[in-house]
Amino acid sequence: MTAAGLPMEIRSEGLPTRVRIHEVGARDGLQNERTVVPTEVKAEFIHRLAAAGLPTVEATSFVHPKWVPQLADAEQLFPLLGDLDPQRLPVLVPNERGLDRALALGARRIAVFGSATESFAKANLNRTVDEALAMFAPVITRAKDAGVEVRGYLSMCFGDPWEGPVPVAQTVRVCRALLDLGCDELSLGDTIGVATPGHVQTLLAALNEAGVPTSRIGVHFHDTYGQALANTFAALQHGITTIDASAGGLGGCPYAKSATGNLATEDLVWMLHGLGIETGVDLDRLTATSVWMAEALGRPSPSRTLRALSHKE
């Protein structure tokens, strides 16, 4: 460790020089919390994350409160973030009603959330994969017409708790469909954390062969089997420059019990900085933010880097 609390930087040839971290802690990280987090605490969390240098902080979700009670305060939260550039604050929308709510508040980046597998599409959206795509079509078209950027999340890209390993061609088909509908960017979700580096690189190569540019792909890894950083490195080797992560390793998925925490943003930043890859993130400020949120939630963070730096202090 250097005197500044950062790893020694040693560049590895062939890797990107800069990565954009898509921070999901305030949405994906908090959505599964049983105790409702006060709206003011969420707003401060997002402000702290932005102040730490994270360029993209996913703010909330405009799903029906019945399905995700933790995010029922989207209309109250978003106005509290008015001092931040809305381009930095993407929000999840499930359908046209959700889009209406988001646009009314001035959201400029949205995301839809699909599945590569039929089982999870049924569990999460009560639709088949193709029915979900049909539901997204008008959402994406209207968003694009309004000049709003659209991200397409795709869950279960590598494995599904009901169906097992997901064939690469199956994931590629749905990814291609989302792009054809107009999504600007895809986020490949390893929702239950079963991916390994070879699987990651095989899927990315297959997507390229199907005409999906690497520049339009982001990755979203869960650390169920301790593979999130290894999978991230494999993605970096392929040229991926957008990586999802959650401050303090918060999060999971309310519809997949085997989905444990997201890749911790601190662990990701530690590795990227050690590789000499720029992120724009102040690790000290990020760590302080995650410690603060862990205290607000009343439990320790699973982030190894956060624990190491906190213990050092």
N, C-alpha and C positions, 0 to 999 in steps of 0.2 A: 504494500500500500504506500502511496506517495504521501508527503506531508500534508497535502491538501485533501486527503481522504479519498483519492481516486486511484485506480489501478495505473500501472505503467502502460503507456501506449506503445504497442508494437503492431504495425500495420501488417495485414495479411494480403498478399497479392490477389487480385481478382475480385475483391469485395467492393461494394459501393462506398463512396466517400461520405455520403450523408444518408440518413434514414429519417423518415417522418414517423413518429410514434403517434398512433391513433389511440388516445387514452379513453378507456371505456369504464373506468371505475365508478363514475357517478351514475351511470345507467346500468350496464351489465353487472357491475360490481355490487351495487346496492339493491338491485331488484329482488334478490332472493333473501334479503334480511327480514327476519320475522318481526322484529321491533321496528315500527315506523320511525324513520329518521326525520326530524323536523325540517321543514322547508328551508328555514334560515341556515341550518347546518349544511344542507346540500348546496345552497348557494355559496356559502363560504368555502366549502370543499372545492367547488368548481373554480372559484376565484383564486384559491391557493394553487391549484394545479396549473392554471393559466399563468400565474405569476412565476411558477417554477420553470416556465419556458416550453411547456407542452403546446405544440401548435394546434392540435385538434383535441377537444375535450367533449366527448359525447355527453350531452346534458341530461336527456330524459327520454321518455317514450310516451306517445299519445295513443296508447292502447286503452281499452275500456278498463276503468278502475276495478271492475270485478275480477279481471284476470291477473292484474299486477297491482295490488293495493299500494305497494310501496311507492309507485310512480303516479298515484292518483292526483298529485298536486302539480302536474305539468303546467297548467294555466297560471298557477300562483308562482311557480319557480322561474319560468322563462323571463318574465318581466324584471325579476331581480338581477338578471344578467345583462341588462341593457347597456352597461358600460363596456361590454366585451363585443368584439366583432362577431356578428352572427355567423360569419363564414367559419369561425373556429368552433361553433357549437352545433354539430349535427344532432338530429333527433330521429328516433325510430317512429315510423308510422305503419300501422298494420293494413290500412285500407283508405278509401277516399274520405271517410269521416275523419280519420286521424289526420289526413293531409289537410283538410279544411281547418282543423284546430291549429295545426302547426303554422300554416300560412297566415292565419289571422293574427298570430303573435309575431310574425316577421321572421320565421325560420328561413334560412337560405340554403341549408343542406339537410337532406333527409336520407333515411335508409329504410329499405324493406327487408323483411326477414323470411327467407325461404328455407327449404330443406332439400337435400339430395336424395332423401329416402322417403318412401311412402309411409312408413310407420311413424316417423317423426312429424311429417306433414299432417297426418291425421291427429296425432297427440297435441301438436302445437297450434294448428290452424283449423282442425276439423275438416280438412280438405285433402284431396289427392295432390300430388306434386303439380300436375297440369292445371288443376282447378285453382291452386294457389297462384300459379303464373298468370292465369287469366284474371285473377283478382288484382294482381299487381299492375297489369297493363295500363288501365286508365290512371292509376296513381302516378306511375312513372311518366306517362304522356303529359298529364296535367302539370306535374312538377317541372318537367323540362320546358313546357310552354311558358311557365312562370319564371324561367331563368334560374331554377333551383337545381343544384347538383344532387345526383342520386347515387347512393351506394347500395349494392346488393349483397346482403349477408347470405351466406349459404351454410347451413349447419349440417352436421353429420357427413362431412366430405371424405372422411377416412374410415369411420366405423360407426355403427349404430347399435344401441343396447338391445334392440329387438331383432335386427337383421344381420348383425355381425359385420365383418369387413365389407366395405362398400366398393364395388368395382369401379376402377378409374373411369371407364367409359360412361358410367352412369353419372358420376359427378361432372364430367366434362359436358355432357348433354345439357344439364340444368344450368351450368355456368354460361354456356353458349346462348341458351335461351334468355337468360337475364340480360346479357349484353345486347342481344337482338331487340329486347324490349326497350332499350335505351339507357341502361345503367352506365354510369361513368366509370365506376370502380366496383370490383368484386372483393369480398372478404371471405377467404376460405376457412371455415370453422372446423377445428378438430374438437368437437363439442364434448366428447368423453375422453379425450386425451390419449387415444390409442395409436396415433401416428408415430412413425419412426422416420429417420432421415431419408432412407431410400424410397419410402412411399411418397414422401413430400416431393422429392426431386422427380420421381416418375410422373406424379400428377402434374407438376408444373410443366414438364416437357410435353405431356400430352395436351395440355391446354394451349401451349404455343403451336403445336401441330394443328390444332383445331382453329387457329387464327386468333387466339386470345393473347394480346401483347403482355409481356411481363410488366410493363409500366402501368397496366390497369388492374393488377392483382395485388391484394394485401393478404396477410396471413394472420390467423387468430388461433393461437394454440392454448390448450389447457394442460396443466402439469400433473395430471392424474398419475402417470407412471414416471414422472421425473424427466420427461423427454422434451419439454417445451423449448429450452435453450438449444438443445441439440438440433431440434427441428428448425428453429429460427436460423441457426448457422447454415443448415442445408439450404434454406430459402435464400439467405444472403449470397451463398455461392452461386445460386441461379440468377442473381441480380435483383431480387425483390428489395424494394426500398420503402414499403409501407408495412408496418408491423403493429398489430393491436396488442395492447397490454393494459393491465388494471393496477392502479396504485395500491400497494400493499398486498397484491394478490387476491383482492376481493373478488367474489363472484362465483357463479356456476350457471346452472340453467334450471328454472323451476319445473320444466317438463322432462328432464332427464336426470334421474337421481344419481347416476354414476358420473355426472359432470361435476368435477371438483373445481377448485379455483383456477382463475385465469393466470396466465403468465404475469408475474409481478413486474411492474414497470421498473422498480429499482434494480431487480436482477437483470433485466434487459439492458438498462442504461449502463450498468457496471460492465457488462460484456461488450457492448458497443464502444464505450469509451476506451476499454482496454485494447480494442482492435483499431483504435484511431478513427472511428466512424463518428462524424458529427451528428448531434441530435438537437442541439440548442437547449438541452435540459440541464438545469442546475440540480445535481444529485443531492446536495445538502438540503435545499429547499423542498425538493420532492420527498426526501426521507422525513423531514420535519412534518410535512403535510400528512403523510401516511401514519406517522406516530400519533398525530393529533386525531385523525379519524379513528384509529384503532381504540384510542381512549374514549372517544365519543360512542363507539359501539360496545365498549366494555370487554374487549377481548384482544389478545395479541395478534399481530399480523403473521401470516405464513411466509412472508418474504425473507429469504435467507440473508440477502444483502442488507435489508433494513435491520434485521436482528443483529447482524455483525457490526454495523455502523453504530447502532444504538448502544450496544454493549461496550464498544470501544470508548464511547463518550462517557 
